[in-house]
């Protein structure tokens, strides 16, 4: 399986595994813009996170050097990913764990389902994992008669509300506390009918609900923020303690991890544990940082499995420009500064990965043709690049992917005509004079060109072209 995985063709998978909306981003975004409550929720949450993050980043004098180090580690990792994955497999196996290789979502879901059944369980508890959302693991488990229980508070809200996450870090960012109270009253067994919408009361209700799950469930499924190839150690960072419970109490622990999460050495982990909490939650360090290496007899899970997931990542890796997207450490900083995300929310992207990083990662994982509108879900303002703790040049990736997206035949004809005109000086001069006449046309173009000016004014042509100015002002000498 390893040889097949590492040598597989660089093509994106199709079918199961990527949550796609039924609409293009422009159509979904227009609907989201009409939801005033959603926009208020998003504005409040992203503004709060930005302020917290900016404050703790400002305390670090070498923040830019840390960012550069993170980028360098990720670039090195991508350059020798097969080698590092095999090193990771050897280290995990040597520590008593079992490694599984999954080329796509179908295979990953089958591996996890079979492992849960082998453990004799009909319920699993989960630590928040983007990879399991990406492959649709909850749906696959339910289809097999296995109940998945999300233990992260925000993920639990989404699950009970039969909803989808809309943010990488705060999946229920689109919900306010009154809405959360209604979900708990409607869906949570044995909840107090007098439950208020105070945050402490809501958290306590969730804690009571989850405590029974923690103490009675013998299989857990986790993601991983990082995996150290050198030692075989896996790491999960979180803020609520649910991860610590899931990683220590069950008999069987199954981790589903995208292959890009591997890093070379233990020292490299120190860089990311400084970058991630400041960029994501606005904290100096995560309240809970859990690390485990294989199996320790009599302590913690006695069956430890690691599922290494490709699901299109080989295709991304094959693109020298696009592979930057695999550097992402899922901090969500780009979402919190993006003016587009702040107004539309995550559901409009039709993908597990919303916001700027979703606009460049999702099209590559599933094929640009299947997500052709996402690379255009940006103003190219560059705020995401400035905020990214590992310096992913998202604007560059957006432009790169736009060049790969399908374009109307009329656009191709127009571009070919423009290229021909610019390649013939006399024809170009005639076109410039014609553009000058367009100054009287106003800010809009007539059909069928009015699509371009429907949301922007047509720039006014200058009074004279550069050629005309040069002819009138050039020195006689």
N, C-alpha and C positions, 0 to 999 in steps of 0.2 A: 504493500500500500504506500509506503514512503516513497519508493522510486516513482510510482505512478503520480503521486501528488507533486513531487518536486519537478517532474519533467512534463507535467501536463501542458497542453497547448494553452497559449495565452489568449483565451477567449472567455468572454463573460458568460456565466450560467444564465439559464432562463427558467421561468416557472416559479416553483415554491421558494420562498425565502426572503422576499423583499416586499414589505408592505407598500403597496402603491395605491394612490387614490384613484377614483373614477374620473377625475377631472385633471386638466392641465393646471399648472401653477397659476397662470393668469386668471382662469375661471374661479378656482378655489380662493385665490387671494381677494377677488372682488367680493365674494360672499363674506369672507372674514372681515374685510374693511367695514362691512355694514353692521358688525356686532360691536356695539359701543361698550358693553360690559367686558368683552374679551380684550378690547384695546386698553381699557382702564387697568385690568388685571396685569396685562403684559407691561404696560408703562411703569406701574408701581414696582413690579418685581425686578425688571431689568435695571431700573434706576437705582434700586436699593443694592443690588448685587454689584453694579458698577462702582458705586461709592465705596463699598466695603473693600472690594478688590483693589481699587486705586490707592486706598489708604495704606494697605499692608505692602503693596508693591513699592510704594514710595519709601518704605523703611529700608529697602535693600539697596545698598549703594552699587552692587555689581549685578543688578538685574539684567542688564543687556548682555553682560558676559555669560550669565546663566542661560539666557535664551540661546545665545550662540553655541554654548556647550550642548544644550539639548538638541539643537538642530544638527550639530556635528555627529552626535551619537546616533541619531535616527538615520542620518545619511549613511553612516558606516554600516548600520544594521541592514538597511535595504540592499547595500552593495554585496553583502555576503549572507543573505537571509537563509538559503538552504543549509549552509554550513552551521549557522547558529541554531537552527531548528533541530538538526541532528544532534548537536551538542546538548541542547535542552532535553531531548528525548533520552539520551544516555544518562544524564544526571537525574532526571525524574525516575527512570526505571531503576537506576542504581540505589535510589533511596526508598524503593518499595512501591512506587506508584506505577500506574499503567497508562501508556500513551496511545491514543487513537487518532487516526488521520482522516479527516472528512473533506472531500473535495467540494461538496455542495450542501445545501440545506437539507435535502432529502436524506442524505447519508448521515449527517450530523444528528438529525432527529431520530433516525432509526437506531443509531448507536446509543443515545441517551435513553430512549424508550426501552431498549433491550436491557440496559444496565439496571434501570429501575425495576423492571420485571424480575431480573435475576436476584435482586435484593428482596423480593417478596413484598414490595411496597405498592400501595395504590394512591399515595400522596407524596408530594415533594415540597420542600420549602425552598424558596429562591432568594438569592441575593441579587440586587439589581444588576442586570447584564444587558448591554446593548446587543451583544452577539446573539443571545437567545431571542431577543425581539426580532432581530434581523432574519433569523431562520424560521420564525413562527413556532418556537418550541412549545409554548403554552397550548396552542391549538392542536399540535401533534400529540401532546400528552393527553389532552382531553379526549381526542379521538380514540386513544388507546385505553380509555377508562381510568386514567391517572389524574388526580386533582393537583394542579399547581397552585401554590399559595405564595403570593408576593409578600415579602416581609419589610421591604423599604416602604415608609409611610406614603410617599407620593405614588409609588407604584401600586400600593394597595388601594389608594383612592381611585386610580385609573382602572384597576381590575374590578373593583366593586361597582364602579360607575359604568362598566362595559364600554369603556372609552379607549382612546389610544394616547400614548405619551405625546407631548408637544414640545418638550425641551430635553436636552441631553442630561442636564444635571437636576432639573426640577420638573419631572414629567407632568405634574399636575399644575403647572404654572398658570394655566388658563382657567383654573378654578379659584374662586374666593372661598372664605371660610364658611359663609352661609350655605353655599352649594355643597361643600364637603359635609357639613352637618346633615343636610338632607340625604346625601348618599349613605352616610353611616346609619341614620335612622331607618332607611329603607332596606338596606342590604346586610347590615352587620347583625349576626345573631346575638340575642340577649343584651342588646345595647339599652342603656337607660333612656327611657322616653323623655326624661327631663334634660337630656344632653344639650348643653349650650354650644355656641360657636366660638367660644374662647379657645385659643390655640392649645393651652395647657389641657383643657377638658377633652379636646379632640385627640390629642396625643395620648392621653391616659386611656381613652376608650380603645384606641388602636393597640396600645400596649397590652391591655387585658385580653383583647381578642387574639393577639399573636402569641401570648405566653403559652397558651394551650398547644399551639402548633409547634413551638420550639421544643416543648417537653415530650411530645408524642409522635414526632415524625422522624423516621430513621434514615431518610435520604435527603440530601440537599444538593441543589444545583447552583453554582456560582459562576460569575464571570471572573476576569482577572484584569487588573490595571496594568500589571507588568509581570513578566516571567524572566528570571535571570538564567541565561544559558550556562553560565559558569558553575552555578550551584544547583540548579533545578528548583530554586525557590519561586513560589508564586506569591503575589501581593494583591490585596484588596484594601482600598481606602474608603472609609465611609464615616458618617457623622452621627449615627443613631445607635450603634451597638448591635443592630440586627445581624450585621455581617459576622461579627464575632460569635454570636449564638449559632448561626448557620454553619460556620466553619469549624466549630469545636464540638457541638453536641451530637450530630448524627453519626450513624455507623458507617455510612457511605457518602462520600463527597465527590461530585462530578463537576469539573470545571470546563466550561466551553469558552474558548479563547481564540480570537482572530490571530492569525500567525504574525501579524505586524506588531503585536504587543511584546514580543521578545526583545530583550536588551542584552548586550554582551556580558557585562560584569556587575558584581555587587557594588562597586564604587559608582557605576553609572546610575544605579538606583537613587543614590543620594542627590543627584542633580534634579531628577524628576520629582522627588518628594519635597523639594523646595519650590519647584515651579508650579506643580499641579494645585495645591491648596490655595495658593495666593491668586492664581488666575481663575479658579473655578468658584470656590465658596467665599473667597475673601478672608481666609484664615491663615495663620502663620504655619500651622500644621493641621493635618486631619485629626479629629478626636480619636478615631480608631484606625490604626494601621496594622492590618493582620498579615502575617507571612507564615507560610508553611512549606515544608520540604518533605515530600513523600509521606511515609508512615512511621509513627513512633509507637511501638508496642505498648498497649495499655493507656495511651494518651491521645484523645481525639479520634477522628475517623480511622477505621482500620482497613477500609477499601478506598483508595484515592485514585481517581481517574482524571486524565487531562485530554480533552478533545481539541485538537488543533484544526481550526476551521479555515479553509481557503475561501470558497464561495465567491469567486471573482477576483480575489486579491492577486492572483498570478497575472491576470490581465492588466491590473493597475500597475503592478511592478514592472511589466514589460514596457511601459510608457515612460521614457526618461524624464518627461516633464510632469506627467500625471502622478507619478509615484510619490510626489510630495504629500499627497493626501493621506498616504499611509503613515506619515509621521504623527498624525493626530493622536493626542493623549486624552481626548474626550473631556476637555475641561469646560467647554461651552462658552469660553470668553468671546468667541466670534459672534455668537448669538446675542450676547448681552450688549454688544455695541452696534449691532446691525440695524439701520433704520428700516429696512424692509421687514426683517423678522419682527421687530417691535410692533409693527402695524398689522401683520398678518397672522402671527403665531406659527406654531410648528405644523399643525395639521394641513395647512395649505400646500406644504411641500410634498405630501403624499408619500412620505418615506420615513423610515425609522430614524434617519439622520437628517434633522431639519437645519435651517439656517445656512450660513455661508459654507460650512464644511459639508453639509448635506448636498448643497448645490454642486459641489465638485466631486464628492465621494460616491453618492448614489448613482449618478449617470455612468460612472466608470465601473461600478460593481455590476450593474444590470445591462449596460450598453447605452451609449448616448442617445441612440435613436428612440429608446423606450422612455427617456427622460429629457427630451429635447428642450423643454421649456425651462428646466431648472438652471442651466448655466446663465440664463437671462434674468434670474431672480435676484438681481443685484444692481446697484447704481455704480459699482466700481469705485466707491469712495475711498477704499483702502483701509477703513477702520478695523476690519477683521485682521488684516496683515499686521497692523500696529499692535493689536491686542494679543495675537497668538503667541503663547509662551515658547513655542519651538519654531517660530518664524516661517510658517507655511505661507507662501506667497499666493494667497487665494485669488486675488485679482488676476494674476498671471494665469492661473489654472482656469478661471472662468473664461478668459479670452481664448485660451487654448482649446477648451471644450466647445466653445461657440463655433470654432472653425470646423469641428467635426460633426456638428448637428446638421440634420437635413435642412436644406434651404429651398424655398419655392423656385421653380424654374424661371419665373419672371425675374427674381433677384439675380440668379446666375447670368441671365441674358443682360441685365443692366450692368453688372460688374464687368462682364466681357466687353460690353460697349464702352464703358469708362476706360478700361485698360487700353483698348484700341485707340480711343481718342487721345489719351495721354501719351501714346507712343508715336503720334503723328503731330508735330508742332503746329502746322498750319490749321489742322482741324481743331486742335486744342485752343488756338487763339480765337477761332470762330466761336467755340463753345463759351469761352470767357466773355466775349462780347454779348452773347445771348444771355448769359447769367446776369450781366449788368442790366439788361432790359427787364429782368425779373424783379428788380427793385420795386416796381410799381405793382407787383402782384399781391403784396401784403404778406402776412405771416403764415398763410396756409397755401398748400398746393392743391390743384384740382384733382378729381378722380382720374386714374386709379392710384395716384401718388399721395392722396390725402391721408392714408394710413400712418405715414411718418409724422405728419403735422397734427394728427389728432390729439397728441399729448405734449406737443412742443411747438414753439414758433419757428418758422423758417428764418434762419439767419439772413440779415440783409447783406446783399452783395456790396463790396466796397465801391466808392465812386470811380476808381480806376484800378486796373490790374497792375501787378508788379512790372509786367512787360511795358505797359504804357508809361508807368512812372520812370522806369529805367531809360526809356527812349527820350523822355523829356528832360531828365536831370543828369544823365551820365556825363562825365567830363569829356570835353572835346579832345583832351590829350590822350 
